[in-house]
Structures are given as structure tokens and as C-alpha cells.
Amino acid sequence: MKALKEYFKGLKKNPKKIWIDIKELTIENKFLFFMAFPLLLMDIFTRILSSSIGFYKTFRLAPNLFTIGYVILFVGITISFKKSIGKWIYLFINLVFLSFYLINNVYFSMTSNFFTFNLIESASEGAPYMIDAIKNCNIFVYLLLIPIIGLIVLGFKKIPENNKFNDKILLKTIIIFLILHAITPLCLGRANSSLVWSTWKNPRNIYNQYNDANKSMRVSGLYEYTFRSLYVTYLRKEKVNDKDLEYLSNIYSEEKMNSKNKYTGKFNGKNLIFLQLEGIDNWLVTKDTMPTLYNMMKNSINFTDHYSFYTGGGSTFNSEFAVNTGFIVPLSYNQNAYSFNNNYFPYSMAKLFKEREYVVNAFHMNHGEYYSRSINYKNWGYDNYYGLIDMFKYDNNEYELDRELILNEEFSNLMFPEDSLFVDYIITYSSHIPFNNRKGVCKMLYEEDTEKEEEETSSMTEFIQMSEEECVRRQAKETDYMISLLLDKLKEKDLLNNTVIVAYSDHYLYTMENQSVIYNYKKVTNNLINKTPFMIWDNGKTKSTVKKTTSQLNILPTVLNLYGFEFNQNNYISKDALADNYSGIVFFSDYSWYDGNVYVEGGEVTNGKKISNDLLEEKNLYINELAQKNDLTLKYNYFKKINTNK
């Protein structure tokens, strides 16, 4: 301790001393490079082999600084001891991380995800597949072992002849490591101070939260990833508030089984397609713009007062999270929906349907790493998340056209497994910004329409700038075309009468620059602007109009009842919207709420009919309890806590 204080005193007087010490430990002792090479290569090769993740390039400063710091520490410890001890320390360090190199790369080769320590809990489930994983691993993982092992042997031979323990080298090594380790996170930039859609790809957020294994490895490197994963898994704990846990215990101790109604089990034994529609606002579902969806809506269980509300960064994924788990992004603390991929969701849609031996897959055009979908969907219990651009090469951007989800037959055939009931979660994209026919989806569709017009008229057409609303409608029409193709495919495979489609929008069109267009159709500026389509369609056999207020949180329990599941309503935030005792309510991120009669903001009625003070207070309290239940359940990973304590 005394030596440490003296060193820092000297460092304060001469800050350059740290670089002098690094030079002394490296350049002036060239043999150390031989000892360092295998350790450096294990990390660099791991990140090169995972470059398909497409996040944070291999030779960015931060991960390499972390690795250099650890290599200095490992080599410094080795040469601080007598050679007879140091060589075993060196061998031990290399063998440990050679194991982690293999574990991570074999697991990544099999699953496209890196190993995390919480997987140890389910090691017995993966054991039967271990041999196949080793056999089918990327051959380069093994080929790169040859230079690594060769350099370990060479480094072992280069360990210097030390006859006694050198505490000065050890001290300097530790100090250099600590300084490098402290400053390296600064290279990752600043974390978001508020919740935004892009938080999921902010390198500093990823490092701070450390719940996305793939991105964490990319920003950290093998050694920091290993040690920080250990810390996050076993040592880092949320501050536990006993009152919070008591509150949750009281809630979950009460079992509230879903009540049966005339819809219970109506669709039992049928296939199921969740169709999440990007940016399809209710004013777009017309006979002219979206004829297919319009016809489906007229012949379905149509929920006419439905809200897809925004509760944090990444509104599209918020809807995915709500529909799959029955929970929403926390309202009381700053965390994105895709950050909960280590939480335990035993009552997720996928897990419940898989218990009935359904095949459950997700389909979207985007990469699996986007919003950490591949990790989250696996955590929710899906068999696979299929990303169109992960699987197929497109010369242009045609994958942004929703039609490709179906017209790419190799991709769409995965939606309809033979000899098995299935659940498909299909996410559309085409109604996404930009809404401009000089770029993006609108540009592709405009060029297609223009080319068709030129063929029909045999004359060149002049470029005409489309308005934002015109682009929005044209892009929505593309989504409708995809839906018609989907129905054709179901008919072709003789699945139309045995498949239910649950269609809903992820959010209203808040992405439009000209919000006056939205106001012109919706006539509101408060949270009720979040009103969107939601329907459940079984080829027109069941028609009903549901006027009760609903949100994304109602979708999962409603579907479960339609498929005859017996479930504890307490395991979700909201209820079956078709239940006789469901009165209808939606709440928003600012704790405002709407029940079909009154809109309440700041605890006071700002729009709608008059209600009694007692009823107002009762509903305000109810909304606060729902929000608290939601946030604390996610914060403490409460379902896992219950399961662990059983």
C-alpha cells in the first residue's frame, strides 16, 4: 500500500512516467511481445470471426485498449514471479482463455450468439447437442488454433530467467492496467441521458448495461467480456428494496384465472399468424389504399378503440415486447425493451404455444442484431428469428419491399412447416420513413409505377415530386400487397381455413414530418393520437365489433383465451379484451389514461364525460398499481426469482 501511494505521488509530479513504465515493460523487453502474441490473437480472431454481427469494427480503439491492458497485466504478473512459478501462471492464463476462445466461438458458430455465464444454469439442456456443435463449428475456429498454440509454446520458452519475486514490476503492471481500464470506457462515448430509439446501438450504453452478449463482446474484447460478464452475472445486483419485493409478493400470491366466455377456445388447434404492421395508421385502412386489409377488417373481430402507444426508445420493438410478454417498457426508470433479454418470461406467447408443440418463428426483413432481436426472440422461446437480409444477398434495397417476405419463396416457405401447427410473427417494414419519392421505399415504388406507365403509354414520363401523404399511402399499399400475397400463399397451401391472423400496427404515423396531416384525420393532439388498427381474422368466419378500449397489452391474453389456454391473469399487465368483465382502459408513459369515456392527464379529467371523484381516484390508483407492477417485475426479474425460490 505504501509503495502504491509513493508511485502515485511520483506519477502526480511526472504524468509521463506512466508511458515510460509502459515502454520499459514492452519495447525495451522485446521478449514480452512473444508472450503477448497468443493472448492478443485469441481476442482479435474472436472478433474477426464474429464480424457478421455488423456492429463496432474489430480494430476500433476501445476493445483493443481493453485487451492491451489485460495482456500487460497477464504478462506482467508472469514475469514478476520466479521463472519456476511464472511459467505455470503463464500456461494457466493461456489455457483458461484458450478455453473461452473455443467456448465462445463454437457457441457463436452454432447459435450466432456468444456464450454468457447464465447459460451454465441450462447446461444440461444443451449437453446432447455439444458434440454436433463441435463437429459443425466454423472450420476457421480450429485452423486459427494452430498459430495460437504455436505462439503459446514460443511465449512459454521466452519467459525470462527470474530468481526472485519482483514486486516493483507487479506494482507497475497493476497500476498501468487500472489506468488503462479506467480510461478505455471513455473511448465508447457518452451514454444516453434519456431514452431514445437508438439506445440499443450506443456503445457506452451497451457497455454499461451489458445485457447484449454480441454487442458487449464487440465493444469489449474477449478478456473484458469474460470478466465483466462474470461480474454482471454473479456480482452486480440491483439495490433491493424489501418493500418492492413485498409489494410484488402480495400481487403474485393471488391467482386470478381467466374467466371463460363465448370466445374461449374458439380457435383451438388452428395455426396463428401475428402480423405486426409498421406505421399503418387507422386512416390508411381504406378501400382505395389498403383494400385487402380493409376487407379483412370488415370481416373480423375488429377492435375499434385500440391504441399502440409509445413508452420509450424504439416504438416498433416496444409493441413486439408487449405482444410477446404482456409487459411494456418501464415507465419509472430508463431502460429499453430490448435490454431485458436476460429476464425470465415463462408465460410468453412462444413458450406457451411451444408447450402445445407449435413451431414458433419470427420473420422480418432486418438483421437479427437490430434491437437485439435474435437474442430477445430466443429468450422469449422462439425456435428462430429469420432476418431476410441475414439470409439472402440483395444487390439493391428490394428487401425493404414487404412483398419480398412472401415472394422470396425460400424465405416464405419457412413460415409454413409441414406436419406441424405453427405460430408466425411477421413484422412488415415498407411503411417506414423516408416518405419521399427521391429515396427509400417510395422511390422504388415510384420508379416501378413510372416504368409500368411508360410501358403502357410507350412514352417517357416526367419526374413528379410526390407529397409526403402520397408516399405514405403508396408505401401502405405495398404492405397491403404483401398481405394479399400472404393470403394467396395460405390458400395455395390449403391453410386459409385453419389459420388465424392477428393484425395490428406497431405505432401511429408519428414519423411523418407534416403532423398537420395526422391531425386532419385524427382531430386530437394528446395521447389519443396513438389510436391504430387491431383485428383478429379467421377467413371471415367470426365477425364482431369490439368498442372497448384496448392496447398492445391486451393482445396476448386475448389470443390465449381464444386458443383455450387457462392462464393466471396476474402474469400479465392487462386482460382478455373479449372477457365479459373487461371494462376497457389504456394508459400512457406519462401515466395519463383513457377508458373510452374520459381522458385523464395529471390525475385530472381533461376530456370526456364527468365522473365522480371516488371513481377518478380509484382509476388513478389502479393505473399507478399497474405501472408499478410492470416496472418492479422487470427490474427484479421477478418471475425468475419466484421460479428459483420454488
C-alpha positions in Angstrom: 0.0 0.0 0.0 2.9 2.3 0.9 4.6 1.6 -2.4 1.3 2.3 -4.2 1.0 5.7 -2.6 4.6 6.5 -3.4 4.1 5.5 -7.1 1.0 7.8 -7.4 2.9 10.7 -5.8 5.7 10.3 -8.4 3.0 10.0 -11.1 1.4 13.2 -10.0 4.7 15.0 -10.3 5.5 13.5 -13.6 2.5 12.1 -15.6 4.8 11.0 -18.4 6.1 8.3 -16.0 3.2 6.0 -16.9 4.3 6.0 -20.6 8.0 5.4 -19.5 6.9 2.4 -17.5 4.8 1.0 -20.4 7.9 1.4 -22.7 10.0 -0.3 -20.1 7.6 -3.2 -19.9 7.2 -3.6 -23.6 9.6 -2.0 -26.2 12.7 -2.4 -24.0 11.8 -6.1 -23.3 11.1 -7.4 -26.8 10.7 -10.9 -25.5 7.4 -9.8 -23.9 5.9 -9.5 -27.4 6.3 -13.2 -27.9 4.5 -13.8 -24.6 1.7 -11.4 -25.6 1.0 -12.5 -29.2 -1.1 -15.6 -28.4 -3.2 -13.6 -25.9 -3.7 -10.8 -28.5 -4.6 -13.2 -31.2 -7.3 -15.0 -29.2 -9.2 -11.8 -28.8 -8.6 -10.4 -32.3 -9.5 -13.7 -34.0 -12.7 -14.0 -31.9 -13.8 -10.5 -33.0 -12.8 -11.2 -36.7 -14.8 -14.4 -36.7 -17.9 -12.5 -35.4 -17.6 -9.7 -37.8 -21.0 -10.8 -39.3 -22.6 -9.1 -36.2 -22.0 -5.9 -38.2 -21.5 -3.8 -35.1 -18.4 -2.0 -33.9 -15.5 -2.8 -36.2 -12.7 -5.1 -35.0 -9.9 -2.5 -34.9 -11.8 0.3 -33.1 -9.8 1.7 -30.1 -11.9 0.6 -27.1 -11.9 -3.2 -27.4 -8.2 -3.2 -28.3 -7.2 -0.9 -25.4 -9.1 -3.3 -23.0 -7.2 -6.2 -24.5 -3.8 -4.5 -24.3 -4.5 -3.6 -20.7 -5.2 -7.3 -19.8 -2.3 -8.6 -21.8 0.1 -6.2 -19.9 -1.5 -7.4 -16.7 -1.2 -11.1 -17.6 2.4 -10.9 -18.9 3.4 -8.5 -16.0 2.2 -11.0 -13.4 4.0 -13.8 -15.1 7.4 -12.1 -15.2 7.0 -10.7 -11.6 7.5 -14.2 -10.2 10.4 -16.6 -10.3 10.5 -18.4 -13.6 9.6 -21.8 -12.0 6.3 -20.2 -10.8 5.8 -17.7 -13.7 5.8 -20.4 -16.4 2.8 -22.2 -14.7 1.0 -18.9 -14.3 1.5 -18.1 -18.0 0.4 -21.6 -19.0 -2.7 -21.4 -16.8 -3.8 -18.0 -18.1 -3.4 -19.1 -21.7 -5.2 -22.4 -21.2 -8.1 -20.7 -19.4 -8.6 -18.1 -22.2 -8.0 -20.7 -24.9 -11.0 -22.5 -23.4 -13.0 -19.3 -23.5 -11.9 -18.7 -27.1 -13.2 -22.1 -28.1 -16.4 -21.9 -26.0 -17.4 -18.5 -27.4 -16.5 -19.3 -31.0 -18.1 -22.7 -31.0 -21.2 -21.4 -29.4 -21.3 -18.4 -31.8 -20.8 -20.7 -34.8 -23.9 -22.7 -33.6 -26.2 -20.0 -32.4 -24.8 -16.7 -33.7 -24.6 -15.6 -30.1 -21.7 -15.5 -27.7 -21.6 -17.6 -24.5 -22.9 -16.0 -21.3 -22.4 -17.3 -17.8 -26.1 -17.6 -17.2 -26.2 -20.4 -19.8 -24.5 -22.6 -17.2 -27.8 -22.9 -15.5 -29.2 -24.6 -18.6 -26.1 -26.5 -19.5 -27.8 -29.9 -19.1 -30.3 -28.9 -21.8 -27.5 -28.2 -24.3 -25.3 -31.1 -23.4 -26.9 -33.5 -26.0 -26.0 -31.0 -28.8 -22.4 -30.4 -27.7 -20.8 -33.0 -30.0 -22.8 -31.7 -33.0 -21.8 -28.1 -32.2 -18.1 -29.0 -32.1 -18.3 -31.0 -35.3 -20.2 -28.3 -37.2 -18.3 -25.4 -36.0 -16.7 -22.9 -38.4 -13.5 -24.6 -39.5 -11.5 -21.4 -39.2 -12.1 -21.5 -35.4 -9.9 -24.6 -35.4 -7.4 -23.6 -38.1 -6.6 -20.4 -36.1 -5.8 -22.5 -33.1 -2.6 -23.6 -34.8 -0.8 -20.3 -34.7 -2.2 -19.5 -31.3 -0.9 -22.8 -29.8 2.4 -22.3 -31.6 2.8 -18.9 -30.1 1.9 -20.1 -26.6 4.7 -22.6 -26.8 7.1 -19.9 -28.1 6.0 -17.4 -25.4 6.4 -20.1 -22.8 10.1 -20.5 -23.9 10.7 -16.8 -23.8 9.8 -16.3 -20.1 12.9 -14.6 -18.6 15.1 -16.1 -16.0 14.0 -14.6 -12.7 15.4 -16.0 -9.5 13.2 -13.9 -7.1 9.8 -12.2 -6.9 9.9 -8.6 -8.3 7.2 -6.6 -6.5 8.1 -3.4 -8.5 7.2 -4.9 -11.8 4.0 -6.3 -10.4 3.0 -3.0 -8.9 3.7 -1.1 -12.1 1.8 -3.7 -14.1 -1.3 -3.4 -11.9 -1.2 0.4 -12.0 -0.9 0.5 -15.8 -3.8 -1.9 -16.1 -6.0 0.0 -13.7 -5.3 3.3 -15.5 -6.0 1.8 -19.0 -9.1 0.1 -17.7 -10.4 3.3 -16.2 -9.9 5.4 -19.3 -10.9 2.9 -22.0 -14.7 3.2 -21.5 -14.4 6.9 -22.3 -13.5 5.8 -25.9 -17.0 4.4 -26.2 -18.5 7.8 -26.0 -21.3 9.0 -23.7 -24.3 7.0 -22.6 -27.8 8.4 -23.5 -29.1 10.6 -20.7 -32.6 10.0 -21.9 -34.4 7.1 -23.5 -34.2 7.2 -27.3 -34.8 4.6 -30.0 -31.1 4.2 -30.8 -30.0 3.5 -27.3 -29.7 -0.2 -28.3 -26.7 0.7 -30.5 -24.9 3.3 -28.4 -21.6 1.6 -27.5 -21.4 3.2 -24.0 -25.0 2.1 -23.2 -24.1 -1.4 -24.3 -21.1 -1.5 -22.0 -23.0 -0.1 -19.0 -25.9 -2.4 -19.3 -24.0 -5.5 -20.6 -27.1 -7.4 -21.5 -26.5 -8.0 -25.2 -23.7 -10.6 -25.4 -22.8 -10.0 -29.1 -22.5 -6.2 -28.9 -20.8 -6.5 -25.5 -18.1 -8.7 -27.0 -17.6 -6.3 -29.9 -17.1 -3.2 -27.7 -15.0 -5.1 -25.0 -12.9 -7.8 -26.5 -12.5 -11.3 -25.1 -10.9 -10.6 -21.7 -13.0 -7.6 -20.6 -16.1 -9.5 -21.9 -15.2 -12.6 -19.7 -14.5 -10.7 -16.5 -17.4 -8.2 -16.9 -19.8 -11.0 -17.8 -18.8 -12.8 -14.6 -19.3 -9.6 -12.6 -22.7 -8.8 -14.2 -24.0 -12.4 -13.9 -22.9 -13.1 -10.3 -21.9 -10.0 -8.5 -23.7 -6.9 -9.9 -27.0 -6.7 -8.2 -29.8 -4.2 -8.2 -30.4 -2.5 -4.9 -33.2 -4.5 -3.5 -36.0 -2.7 -1.7 -37.7 -5.0 0.7 -41.0 -3.0 0.3 -40.8 -3.5 -3.5 -40.4 -7.3 -3.1 -43.2 -7.4 -0.5 -45.4 -5.5 -2.9 -44.7 -8.0 -5.7 -45.2 -10.9 -3.4 -48.6 -9.7 -2.5 -49.6 -9.3 -6.1 -48.4 -12.6 -7.4 -49.6 -14.6 -4.4 -53.1 -14.1 -5.6 -54.2 -16.3 -8.5 -56.7 -14.8 -10.9 -57.6 -17.4 -13.5 -59.1 -16.1 -16.8 -62.8 -16.3 -16.9 -64.4 -18.3 -19.7 -66.6 -16.6 -22.3 -68.2 -17.3 -25.6 -64.9 -16.9 -27.4 -62.9 -19.3 -25.1 -61.2 -21.9 -27.2 -62.8 -20.8 -30.4 -59.6 -21.1 -32.4 -58.1 -24.0 -30.5 -56.0 -26.2 -32.8 -55.6 -23.6 -35.5 -52.4 -22.0 -36.9 -51.7 -18.5 -35.9 -50.0 -15.5 -37.6 -49.2 -12.3 -35.8 -49.0 -9.6 -38.4 -47.3 -6.5 -36.9 -47.8 -3.7 -39.4 -45.1 -1.0 -39.5 -46.7 2.5 -39.3 -50.1 1.6 -40.5 -52.4 4.2 -39.1 -56.1 3.7 -39.0 -56.8 6.4 -41.6 -54.8 4.3 -44.1 -57.1 1.3 -43.9 -59.4 2.3 -46.7 -60.9 0.5 -49.8 -58.6 2.5 -52.0 -55.3 2.5 -50.1 -55.3 -0.9 -48.4 -58.2 -2.9 -50.0 -57.0 -6.3 -48.6 -56.7 -5.2 -45.0 -59.9 -3.1 -45.3 -61.8 -6.2 -46.4 -60.2 -8.3 -43.6 -61.2 -5.6 -41.0 -64.8 -5.7 -42.2 -64.9 -9.5 -41.7 -63.1 -9.9 -38.4 -63.2 -9.3 -34.7 -62.5 -5.6 -35.1 -61.3 -3.6 -32.1 -62.3 -0.1 -32.9 -60.8 1.8 -29.9 -57.3 0.3 -29.9 -54.0 2.2 -29.0 -50.5 1.3 -29.9 -48.7 3.6 -27.5 -45.1 4.7 -27.3 -43.4 4.1 -24.0 -39.7 4.6 -24.7 -36.9 4.2 -27.2 -37.8 2.0 -30.2 -41.6 2.0 -30.5 -41.7 -0.8 -33.0 -39.9 -3.2 -30.6 -42.0 -1.9 -27.7 -45.0 -3.5 -29.5 -43.1 -6.7 -30.1 -42.2 -6.8 -26.4 -45.8 -6.1 -25.2 -47.4 -8.7 -27.5 -44.9 -11.4 -26.7 -44.6 -10.9 -22.9 -47.6 -9.0 -21.8 -45.4 -6.2 -20.3 -44.2 -2.8 -21.5 -41.0 -0.7 -21.2 -40.7 0.6 -17.6 -42.3 4.0 -17.0 -40.4 4.8 -13.8 -36.8 4.2 -14.9 -34.7 4.5 -18.0 -34.5 1.1 -19.7 -35.3 -0.1 -23.3 -37.5 -3.1 -24.0 -34.6 -4.9 -25.8 -32.5 -4.6 -22.6 -34.5 -7.4 -20.8 -33.1 -10.3 -22.8 -31.8 -11.9 -19.6 -35.1 -11.7 -17.9 -37.2 -14.8 -17.5 -40.6 -14.8 -19.2 -42.1 -18.2 -18.5 -45.6 -17.0 -19.7 -44.5 -15.6 -23.0 -46.6 -16.3 -26.1 -44.0 -18.5 -27.7 -43.3 -20.6 -24.6 -47.0 -21.3 -24.1 -47.6 -22.3 -27.7 -44.5 -24.5 -27.8 -45.9 -26.4 -24.8 -48.6 -27.4 -27.3 -46.0 -28.4 -29.8 -46.4 -25.5 -32.1 -43.5 -24.4 -34.3 -42.9 -20.7 -33.4 -40.8 -18.5 -35.7 -40.4 -14.7 -36.3 -39.9 -13.1 -39.7 -38.7 -9.6 -40.7 -36.5 -8.1 -43.3 -33.9 -6.7 -40.9 -30.8 -8.2 -39.3 -31.2 -10.3 -36.1 -28.8 -7.9 -34.3 -31.1 -4.9 -34.8 -32.8 -4.2 -31.5 -31.0 -7.4 -30.4 -34.0 -9.3 -31.9 -32.2 -12.6 -32.4 -31.3 -12.7 -28.7 -34.7 -11.5 -27.4 -36.8 -13.8 -29.6 -34.7 -16.8 -28.5 -35.2 -15.6 -24.9 -38.9 -15.5 -25.4 -38.9 -19.1 -26.6 -39.0 -18.8 -30.4 -37.4 -21.6 -32.5 -35.9 -19.0 -34.8 -35.7 -15.3 -35.8 -35.4 -15.1 -39.6 -34.0 -11.9 -41.0 -34.3 -11.6 -44.8 -31.0 -9.7 -45.2 -29.2 -12.1 -42.9 -30.1 -14.9 -45.2 -30.1 -13.5 -48.7 -27.9 -11.1 -50.7 -29.7 -8.2 -52.4 -27.9 -6.0 -54.9 -30.3 -3.1 -54.2 -32.7 -2.5 -51.4 -35.6 -4.6 -52.6 -35.6 -6.4 -49.2 -37.3 -3.2 -47.9 -40.4 -4.0 -50.0 -42.8 -6.1 -47.9 -43.6 -8.3 -50.9 -40.2 -9.9 -50.6 -41.2 -11.6 -47.3 -43.6 -13.7 -49.4 -42.2 -13.6 -53.0 -38.8 -14.9 -51.7 -40.1 -18.4 -51.7 -37.2 -19.9 -49.9 -37.9 -17.4 -47.1 -41.7 -17.6 -47.0 -41.8 -21.4 -47.1 -40.2 -21.3 -43.7 -43.5 -19.8 -42.5 -45.4 -22.9 -43.2 -43.8 -26.0 -41.8 -45.2 -29.3 -42.9 -46.9 -31.7 -40.5 -47.0 -29.2 -37.6 -49.1 -26.4 -36.3 -47.3 -23.1 -36.4 -47.2 -19.6 -35.0 -45.6 -17.0 -37.2 -44.7 -13.5 -36.0 -44.3 -11.4 -39.2 -43.1 -7.8 -39.0 -43.6 -5.5 -42.0 -41.3 -2.6 -42.9 -42.4 -0.8 -46.1 -44.4 1.9 -44.4 -41.3 3.3 -42.8 -39.6 6.7 -43.3 -38.5 8.3 -45.5 -41.7 9.3 -47.2 -40.1 10.9 -50.2 -40.0 9.5 -53.8 -36.4 10.6 -54.2 -35.2 7.9 -51.7 -36.2 4.8 -49.8 -39.2 2.6 -50.4 -41.2 5.4 -52.0 -38.5 6.0 -54.6 -38.5 2.3 -55.6 -42.3 2.2 -55.8 -42.4 5.4 -57.8 -39.9 4.1 -60.3 -41.8 0.8 -60.6 -45.1 2.7 -61.2 -43.4 5.1 -63.7 -41.9 2.2 -65.6 -45.2 0.5 -65.8 -46.9 3.7 -67.0 -44.2 4.2 -69.7 -44.7 0.6 -70.9 -48.5 1.2 -71.2 -48.2 4.6 -72.9 -45.0 4.0 -74.9 -43.7 7.4 -73.8 -41.3 8.9 -71.2 -42.9 10.4 -68.1 -41.5 13.4 -66.3 -40.5 13.1 -62.6 -43.2 14.4 -60.3 -42.5 15.1 -56.7 -45.0 13.2 -54.5 -46.3 14.8 -51.3 -45.5 13.1 -48.0 -49.0 11.8 -47.7 -48.9 10.4 -51.2 -45.8 8.5 -50.3 -47.3 7.3 -47.1 -50.3 5.9 -48.9 -48.2 4.3 -51.7 -46.0 2.6 -49.1 -49.0 1.4 -47.2 -50.3 0.0 -50.4 -47.1 -2.1 -50.7 -47.8 -3.6 -47.3 -51.3 -4.4 -48.4 -49.9 -6.1 -51.5 -47.8 -8.3 -49.2 -50.9 -9.2 -47.1 -52.7 -10.2 -50.3 -49.7 -12.4 -51.2 -49.7 -14.0 -47.8 -53.4 -14.9 -48.2 -52.7 -16.3 -51.6 -49.9 -18.4 -50.1 -52.2 -19.7 -47.4 -54.8 -20.6 -50.0 -52.3 -22.3 -52.2 -51.1 -24.4 -49.2 -54.7 -25.2 -48.2 -54.2 -23.4 -44.9 -56.6 -20.5 -45.2 -59.4 -22.0 -43.2 -57.2 -23.3 -40.5 -55.2 -20.1 -39.8 -56.0 -17.1 -37.7 -54.3 -13.7 -38.4 -53.9 -11.2 -35.6 -53.1 -7.9 -37.4 -52.2 -4.7 -35.6 -50.0 -1.6 -36.0 -46.8 -1.1 -34.0 -47.5 2.7 -33.7 -49.3 5.6 -35.3 -47.5 7.6 -38.0 -45.6 9.9 -35.7 -42.7 9.6 -38.1 -44.5 12.0 -40.6 -42.8 15.4 -40.8 -46.1 17.1 -41.5 -48.1 16.3 -38.4 -51.0 18.5 -39.6 -51.9 15.6 -41.9 -52.3 13.4 -38.8 -54.3 16.0 -37.0 -56.5 16.4 -40.1 -57.5 12.7 -39.8 -57.4 12.2 -36.1 -58.6 15.6 -34.7 -56.6 15.1 -31.5 -53.2 16.1 -30.2 -53.0 14.3 -26.9 -52.1 10.7 -26.3 -55.3 9.6 -28.0 -53.5 10.2 -31.3 -52.0 6.7 -30.7 -55.2 5.1 -31.9 -54.4 2.3 -34.5 -56.0 -0.8 -36.2 -56.3 -4.1 -34.4 -58.2 -7.1 -35.8 -58.4 -10.9 -35.4 -59.4 -12.6 -38.7 -60.3 -16.2 -39.3 -61.2 -16.0 -43.0 -64.4 -14.1 -42.3 -66.0 -16.8 -40.2 -66.1 -14.7 -37.0 -67.4 -11.1 -37.2 -67.7 -8.8 -34.3 -67.1 -5.1 -33.4 -65.4 -4.5 -30.0 -65.7 -1.0 -28.8 -64.0 -1.4 -25.5 -60.6 0.4 -25.2 -57.6 -1.8 -25.8 -53.8 -1.6 -26.3 -50.9 -3.9 -27.2 -51.1 -5.2 -23.6 -54.5 -6.8 -24.4 -53.4 -8.8 -27.4 -51.6 -11.7 -25.7 -54.2 -12.5 -23.1 -57.0 -12.1 -25.7 -55.3 -14.5 -28.0 -54.6 -17.0 -25.2 -58.3 -17.2 -24.3 -59.3 -17.6 -28.0 -56.9 -20.6 -28.1 -58.3 -22.1 -24.9 -55.4 -21.6 -22.6 -56.1 -21.5 -18.9 -53.9 -18.8 -17.6 -53.4 -16.6 -14.5 -54.3 -13.0 -15.5 -51.9 -11.8 -12.8 -49.0 -12.9 -15.1 -49.8 -10.1 -17.4 -50.4 -6.4 -17.1 -53.7 -6.3 -18.9 -56.6 -8.6 -19.6 -58.5 -10.5 -22.3 -60.4 -7.8 -24.2 -63.2 -10.2 -25.0 -63.9 -11.1 -21.4 -67.3 -10.2 -20.1 -65.8 -8.4 -17.1 -63.3 -6.3 -19.1 -64.3 -2.7 -18.9 -61.5 -1.3 -21.2 -58.6 1.0 -20.4 -55.3 2.2 -21.8 -52.5 4.1 -20.0 -49.6 6.0 -21.5 -46.0 6.7 -20.5 -46.9 9.9 -18.6 -49.5 8.0 -16.5 -52.4 9.6 -18.4 -55.1 7.1 -19.2 -58.3 6.7 -21.2 -61.2 4.3 -20.6 -63.4 5.1 -23.6 -65.3 7.7 -21.6 -62.7 10.1 -20.1 -59.2 11.1 -20.8 -57.2 11.8 -17.6 -53.9 13.6 -17.5 -52.1 14.6 -14.4 -54.8 12.9 -12.4 -57.5 15.2 -13.7 -60.1 14.8 -16.4 -59.1 16.9 -19.4 -61.5 15.4 -21.9 -64.8 13.4 -21.9 -67.7 12.9 -19.6 -67.8 13.8 -15.9 -67.1 11.0 -13.4 -67.2 11.0 -9.6 -64.2 11.9 -7.6 -64.2 8.5 -6.0 -64.2 6.7 -9.3 -61.4 9.0 -10.6 -59.3 8.3 -7.6 -59.9 4.6 -7.9 -58.8 4.5 -11.5 -55.8 6.8 -10.9 -54.7 4.3 -8.2 -55.3 1.4 -10.5 -53.1 2.8 -13.3 -50.3 3.5 -10.8 -50.5 0.0 -9.5 -50.3 -1.5 -13.0 -47.3 0.7 -13.8 -45.6 -0.2 -10.5 -46.3 -3.9 -11.1 -44.9 -3.7 -14.6 -41.7 -1.8 -13.6 -40.8 -3.8 -10.5 -41.5 -7.2 -12.1 -39.0 -6.3 -14.8 -36.5 -4.6 -12.5 -36.2 -7.6 -10.2 -36.6 -10.2 -12.9 -39.4 -11.4 -10.5 -40.6 -14.5 -12.5 -37.1 -15.9 -12.3 -36.9 -15.1 -8.5 -40.2 -16.9 -8.0 -39.0 -19.9 -10.1 -35.6 -20.0 -8.3 -37.2 -20.0 -4.8 -39.6 -22.9 -5.6 
